[in-house]
Amino acid sequence: MSGWYNKLKLKESKLNLIAGPCVLESKEHAFDMSGALIEICDELDINFIYKTSFDKANRTSKDSYRGGYDLREADDIFSRLESEVLTDVHESWQPALLSHVDMLQIPAFLCRQTDLIQACADTGKPTNIKKGQFASPESMEWVVKKHGGDILLTERGTFFGYGHLVVDMLGLIEMRKYAPVIFDATHSVQHAGDNRGKTTSGKREFAPVLARAAAAVGIDGLFMEVHDDPDNAPSDGPNMISCLLYTSPSPRDATLSRMPSWG
């Protein structure tokens, strides 16, 4: 059982954080990023789990960067990290093979995939399921019932026209009727329709604003994709936050230190 998930369920931490780069770029980068985030979160007394994806199967273009490791290679890297690990799964055969992952995550576009949800549940590991941009908060009740085990629901924005997202803060309250709720501050500022190239765009400067708003409404944890050099990241750079901002002396940038507590 994930120690991170247990702390969240027992409300033993002032802040539960899922953070890390969008995709597994290299073994060295994973060690450096997870180590830096462990140090930051230990200093700020944050309950932290490292997030990275071994394969991004839902990229804009077939030529977009998906990651450089297959499942078994990635699982070996995960086994060597000092933090707990969460990673995405896209197909129902994958969850059982990720023996060194502490939590599984189902991407938003796959939140209704029954076989995938049940395959995650069969592992006995907690599963974070992102609410589809097309799904209502109320419809996530049936997702929770499909799983039947330890589950989190993550809000990551709702379609507002083509390519733009808005966050329904009332939906956070609705989904907490069914499961603990995580707010994904960085994917909520994506602008999928702004780039006509191989990647989506985003406005990372608004992620801290939405994070504080969601915390004020009431959530159980925060999700943020972070990177040491987001402007040059191979995936989701425009909406990822620099991990240096986590300890910035500027009150405008110190995202985590300004987060209020929630019940």
Secondary structure, DSSP 8 states (H G I E B T S, - for coil): --HHHHHHHTT--S-EEEEE-SB---HHHHHHHHHHHHHHHHHHT-EEEEE-BS--TT-SSTTS---S--HHHHHHHHHH-SS-EEEE--STTSGGG-TT-SEEEE-GGGTT-HHHHHHHHHTTS-EEEE--TT--TTTHHHHHHHH-SSEEEEE--EE-SSS-EE--HHHHHHHTTTS-EEEETTGGGEETTT-SSSS-EE-GGGHHHHHHHHHHH--SEEEEEEESSGGG-SSSGGG-EEGGGGG-SSTTT-TTTT-----
